[in-house]
Amino acid sequence: MKNETLFKIERTFAVGNMGVVLGRQMGPGDLRFGPGLRLGGIAVSPWLRQPTMLTAEPTEHVIAFVLRDIADRRRFRSGDLVELSAKGVR
């Protein structure tokens, strides 16, 4: 990924033993995913999902990020602006 992309955190939740963060893309960016992917400096799995329905608004720019460590959910709050990047340190 050559550019960082800004996301606004919509919400976090758990699915079984996985922590999930929903983020809305706030501008243009390169969304190619690969190893070392981080959201706000926190490691996320390369497995991502685009929800088909979250609200009445179109969801084409909302992505569900699966955290590598479920405990990292507490580091995100609704409304936070964070960068998605392929670099960074936790």
Sequence and secondary structure as in RCSB ss.txt:
>XXXX:A:sequence
MKNETLFKIERTFAVGNMGVVLGRQMGPGDLRFGPGLRLGGIAVSPWLRQPTMLTAEPTEHVIAFVLRDIADRRR
FRSGDLVELSAKGVR
>XXXX:A:secstr
  S EEEEEEEEEEETTEEEEEEEE S       TT EETTEEEEEEEE  S SSSS  TTEEEEEESSGGGGGG
  TT EEEEES    
